[in-house]
Every structure is written in structure tokens, then in C-alpha cells.
Amino acid sequence: MQRNRKNAKTSEVKQMRLGLKIGTNDLEIKLRKIRSFLEDGHKVKIMAFFRGREMAHQELGYELLARITQSLSEIAVVDQKPQLAGKNLSIVVRSSNSNAKAKNPQGNSEAN
């Protein structure tokens, strides 16, 4: 039992906060950091926060998170659907299992 606990890798839930008015280059930098977290085996909680009157346009937050999940679709899957809590809209993504297969393409060629 202790061996299993000793060998088990603890995965943290990393957090990334974004404003609705984030620029494209800033978003690319955040996405690069999210990809590195996912490659390390962590889950990532992505939070879009609303300021002031931005709460009246919640659809912009959902569109931003949809854009993020679409750009991360090849390496990540959504673990938790978008959830609005106060002025924060958040989702949780985790690394997809197909990512490990993509790193080892030799396994597929040996079967041929």
C-alpha cells in the first residue's frame, strides 16, 4: 500500500486567469503556459473574470473559453464544463490520453 502511494504522482490543479479584453499575443503566451502545465500532467483551471459592466455580456466569456478549448483540443479535454461563480467563469481541462500515444509513434509502426 505504501509503495503505491510512494510511486503515485501527485497532480496539482494549476490556475490561469484571463480578462475578457485579453489581446491575441497575450492569449498565445497564456496558452503556451497552459500547454506546459498539461504536458507536466497537471490539470488546469482556466478562469475568465468579469469587471464592472462586462457581467452584462457573459456570452463573451463563454466565447473566449470556447476559443481556448478549441485551440487546446489536440492535447486537452474539458474535465469540468464552464461554471459561473460570482464574477468568474471557469473551466477545468486535463491532458488527453492520446497525447501519450503521439509521443511514442514507434509503437504504431512496430505493429505493421
ChimeraX attribute file (.defattr): number of C-alpha atoms within 10 A of each C-alpha:
attribute: neighborCount
match mode: 1-to-1
recipient: residues
	/A:1	5
	/A:2	7
	/A:3	7
	/A:4	8
	/A:5	9
	/A:6	9
	/A:7	8
	/A:8	9
	/A:9	9
	/A:10	10
	/A:11	10
	/A:12	12
	/A:13	15
	/A:14	15
	/A:15	14
	/A:16	15
	/A:17	13
	/A:18	20
	/A:19	15
	/A:20	18
	/A:21	13
	/A:22	12
	/A:23	9
	/A:24	9
	/A:25	9
	/A:26	11
	/A:27	16
	/A:28	14
	/A:29	11
	/A:30	17
	/A:31	17
	/A:32	13
	/A:33	13
	/A:34	23
	/A:35	19
	/A:36	12
	/A:37	19
	/A:38	21
	/A:39	17
	/A:40	12
	/A:41	17
	/A:42	19
	/A:43	22
	/A:44	23
	/A:45	20
	/A:46	23
	/A:47	22
	/A:48	23
	/A:49	20
	/A:50	21
	/A:51	11
	/A:52	7
	/A:53	8
	/A:54	15
	/A:55	15
	/A:56	10
	/A:57	11
	/A:58	16
	/A:59	11
	/A:60	16
	/A:61	25
	/A:62	19
	/A:63	12
	/A:64	18
	/A:65	21
	/A:66	14
	/A:67	12
	/A:68	16
	/A:69	20
	/A:70	12
	/A:71	13
	/A:72	19
	/A:73	14
	/A:74	12
	/A:75	19
	/A:76	23
	/A:77	16
	/A:78	18
	/A:79	15
	/A:80	12
	/A:81	10
	/A:82	17
	/A:83	13
	/A:84	16
	/A:85	9
	/A:86	9
	/A:87	15
	/A:88	18
	/A:89	20
	/A:90	23
	/A:91	20
	/A:92	20
	/A:93	24
	/A:94	21
	/A:95	24
	/A:96	18
	/A:97	11
	/A:98	11
	/A:99	14
	/A:100	12
	/A:101	12
	/A:102	12
	/A:103	9
	/A:104	10
	/A:105	10
	/A:106	10
	/A:107	11
	/A:108	10
	/A:109	8
	/A:110	7
	/A:111	6
	/A:112	5
